[in-house]
Amino acid sequence: MQIRQLREEKGITLMVLVITAIVLLILAGIGIKYGSDTIKKATLEELRTNMLLIEAKAKEYVEEANFKMGISPDDNKKAEVRKEVYEDEAKMKPANGISAPSSIPVNDCYIVTEDTMSLWGLQDIKLEDGENYLIKFDDTNLTLEVYNTIGYDGHYSLAEIDKLEV
């Protein structure tokens, strides 16, 4: 009789197995949730950092262009200085004709080329296929806006991305 009782007590019951599986699934779900949130946050912060670096470098060229334009420049002088500073010195090109979301004013933007990034010391910024950084300059107000053609969750400008929280 003692041998029979020992055999009946061996092993785990189906109930213990089910409870263990449920606990493991709950722990896995929590881990996946926090892991995906961390990845999203890192992606957003990387994009924001890249855009802030580009903005900081581009502001130098806005200041230089404004200085070269002088007081009350005419449209011809503005166009001449823009070409000299943005295209020749900063190695940017007008972004006309590139593929970008409709909310980005491509015709008013300059594309930050690989030459530009090298010149600015930003060659560590890696671009995905079809990704570009664009800059829209406002010489009158000495401001600019940086755009990313891939963006983050439907937001493409630095101003929009700065408002996001993950």
Secondary structure, 3 states (H helix, E strand, C coil): CHHHHHHHHCCCCHHHHHHHHHHHHHHHHHHHHHHHHHHHHHHHHHHHHHHHHHHHHHHHHHHHHHHHHCCCCCHHHHHHHHHHHHHHHCCCEECCCCCCCCCCCHHHCEECCHHHHHHCCCCCCCCCCCCCEEEEEECCCCEEEEEEEEEECCEEEHHHHHHCCC
